[in-house]
Amino acid sequence: MTNSIQSNEATEPKPGDLQAEKDGATMHPIPSGFSGFRDVDFVERTPLTHDVDHYKFTYHYSSDPSEPIPSLSVVLVRTPYSQRRWYTPIFNEDVGYVHLAIKNYERSCSGALAKMNPGDKGIQISNCKPHFTPALPFDKYKQVHLIGAGVGLSPLFQYMNSCLKDPNSTTKFKLIYSNHSEKDIIFKKDLEELQEKNPERVEIVHVLKTQTDGDKSKFVKYVGSRLDKEMLTNELAEGAGDDDVIALVCGPDSFVRMVAGRWWWYGGALRDIGYKKSQVFFL
């Protein structure tokens, strides 16, 4: 089945101009209806980069203390000062806790959290909600392309990690991860270990705008430019139009728009390359 590709020069519609797609999990926005805030303990904060920290809070997904947080889920964090923001847990193996990678924008929710210390009270986290309904399966697709920038790695890393641990999954992954420089790569060591343990199933491609002094990761492929359509064509063209191949996209608005448009308006480089709307999922 062929897919008609239109030019990206088309005017981007506004969110209210059309309804989100309802075909399964595809193009679903971050879910609404957050409820059930509960007080959590601020356990630990560990720097990941100069402006991103790894936060650890106490958190039980359900009344069953052994049940982990579902993959590709999202929580709403509320500070003591009522600032709120959605975050995706990084991983879900540490049952009884939620781990978040939070970039400090020095304002709103992230700025308030940055001024707090482990042990401080007043932070609340909502019930955990899925990004997609129904959930993306771990064993359905032949290939999953993960396209992210900055802290947008969080849901991509979580989904890939969960799939690799599923005994029924044989899905292969290509992570295209864009950052300003190598020092901005979060969970760099974890990513490299994941690839080394799964060399037949995981491929990592780092895209860096600048290269800083220090050892260059063997997974750095593009240096000197932001991720662009030409790079995506080189890396992903083979999967265009293949229903056994999907792409998950997460990052800043401008990055997501360049890669695939928005959840209410499919466009960007992936559409031009030939990816069908049903192949692309926004996080």
Long-range contacts (C-beta under 8 A, 24 or more apart in sequence): 1-241, 2-241, 3-241, 3-274, 3-275, 3-276, 5-271, 5-272, 5-274, 6-271, 7-272, 8-267, 8-268, 8-269, 8-271, 8-272, 10-267, 12-257, 12-261, 12-262, 12-265, 12-267, 13-264, 13-265, 14-264, 15-262, 15-264, 17-264, 18-264, 18-265, 20-263, 20-264, 21-277, 23-278, 24-134, 25-132, 25-133, 25-134, 25-135, 25-136, 25-281, 26-277, 26-278, 26-280, 26-281, 27-263, 27-264, 27-266, 27-277, 27-280, 27-281, 27-282, 28-131, 28-132, 28-133, 28-263, 28-282, 29-263, 29-264, 29-282, 30-74, 30-86, 30-131, 31-74, 31-129, 31-130, 31-131, 31-133, 33-129, 34-76, 34-126, 34-127, 34-129, 35-126, 35-127, 36-126, 36-127, 37-76, 37-78, 37-124, 37-125, 37-126, 38-124, 38-125, 39-121, 39-122, 39-123, 39-124, 40-98, 40-123, 40-124, 40-125, 41-119, 42-116, 42-117, 42-118, 42-119, 42-120, 42-121, 42-123, 43-97, 43-118, 44-118, 45-117, 45-118, 48-101, 48-186, 48-187, 49-183, 49-184, 49-185, 49-186, 50-183, 50-184, 51-103, 51-104, 52-101, 52-102, 52-103, 52-104, 52-150, 52-151, 52-184, 52-186, 53-101, 53-102, 53-104, 53-114, 54-90, 54-99, 54-100, 54-101, 55-99, 55-100, 55-101, 55-102, 55-113, 56-94, 56-97, 56-98, 56-99, 57-97, 57-98, 57-100, 57-123, 57-125, 58-96, 58-97, 58-98, 59-96, 59-97, 59-98, 59-125, 60-96, 61-128, 65-95, 65-96, 66-95, 67-95, 68-92, 68-93, 68-95, 69-98, 69-128, 70-128, 70-130, 70-135, 71-135, 71-136, 71-138, 71-158, 71-159, 71-162, 72-130, 72-131, 72-132, 72-135, 72-136, 72-155, 72-158, 72-159, 72-283, 73-128, 73-129, 73-130, 73-131, 74-128, 74-129, 74-130, 74-131, 74-155, 75-100, 75-125, 75-126, 75-127, 75-128, 75-129, 76-125, 76-126, 77-109, 77-113, 77-123, 77-124, 77-125, 77-126, 78-109, 78-123, 78-124, 78-125, 78-126, 79-109, 79-112, 79-113, 79-116, 79-122, 79-123, 80-112, 80-116, 80-120, 80-121, 80-122, 80-123, 81-112, 83-108, 83-109, 83-112, 84-109, 85-109, 85-110, 87-154, 88-131, 88-154, 88-155, 88-158, 88-250, 88-283, 89-128, 89-154, 89-158, 90-154, 90-157, 90-158, 90-187, 91-157, 91-158, 91-161, 92-158, 92-162, 98-125, 100-154, 101-151, 101-153, 101-154, 101-186, 101-187, 102-151, 103-150, 103-151, 131-155, 131-283, 132-281, 136-281, 138-162, 138-163, 138-166, 138-168, 138-169, 138-171, 139-163, 139-166, 139-168, 139-169, 139-170, 139-171, 140-171, 141-171, 141-244, 141-245, 141-246, 142-171, 142-172, 142-242, 142-244, 142-245, 143-171, 143-172, 143-173, 143-174, 143-239, 143-242, 143-244, 143-245, 143-246, 144-171, 144-172, 144-173, 144-174, 144-245, 144-246, 144-247, 144-248, 145-173, 145-174, 145-176, 145-235, 145-236, 145-239, 145-245, 145-246, 145-247, 145-248, 146-173, 146-174, 146-175, 146-176, 146-177, 146-247, 146-248, 147-176, 147-227, 147-232, 147-247, 147-248, 147-249, 147-250, 147-251, 147-259, 147-260, 148-175, 148-176, 148-177, 148-178, 148-249, 148-250, 148-251, 149-177, 149-178, 149-179, 149-227, 149-250, 149-251, 149-252, 149-255, 150-178, 150-179, 150-184, 150-186, 150-251, 150-252, 151-186, 152-250, 152-251, 152-252, 152-255, 152-283, 153-177, 153-186, 153-187, 153-250, 154-250, 155-248, 155-250, 155-283, 156-248, 156-250, 156-283, 157-187, 157-190, 157-191, 159-248, 160-194, 160-202, 161-194, 164-194, 164-198, 164-201, 164-202, 170-201, 171-201, 172-200, 172-201, 172-202, 172-203, 173-201, 173-202, 173-203, 174-203, 174-204, 174-205, 174-235, 174-236, 175-202, 175-203, 175-204, 175-205, 176-205, 176-207, 176-227, 176-231, 176-232, 176-235, 176-236, 177-204, 177-205, 177-206, 177-207, 178-206, 178-207, 178-208, 178-226, 178-227, 178-251, 178-255, 179-206, 179-207, 179-208, 179-209, 180-208, 180-209, 180-210, 181-208, 181-209, 181-210, 181-211, 181-212, 182-206, 182-208, 182-211, 182-212, 182-214, 182-216, 182-217, 182-220, 183-212, 183-214, 185-217, 188-217, 191-219, 192-217, 192-219, 195-219, 205-235, 207-231, 227-255, 227-258, 227-259, 228-258, 228-269, 229-258, 229-269, 229-272, 229-273, 232-259, 232-269, 232-270, 232-273, 233-269, 233-273, 236-270, 236-273, 236-275, 237-273, 237-274, 239-275, 239-279, 240-273, 240-274, 240-275, 241-274, 241-275, 241-276, 241-279, 242-279, 243-276, 243-278, 243-279, 245-279, 246-279, 246-280, 246-281, 247-275, 247-279, 247-280, 247-281, 248-281, 248-283, 249-280, 249-281, 249-282, 249-283, 250-282, 250-283, 256-282
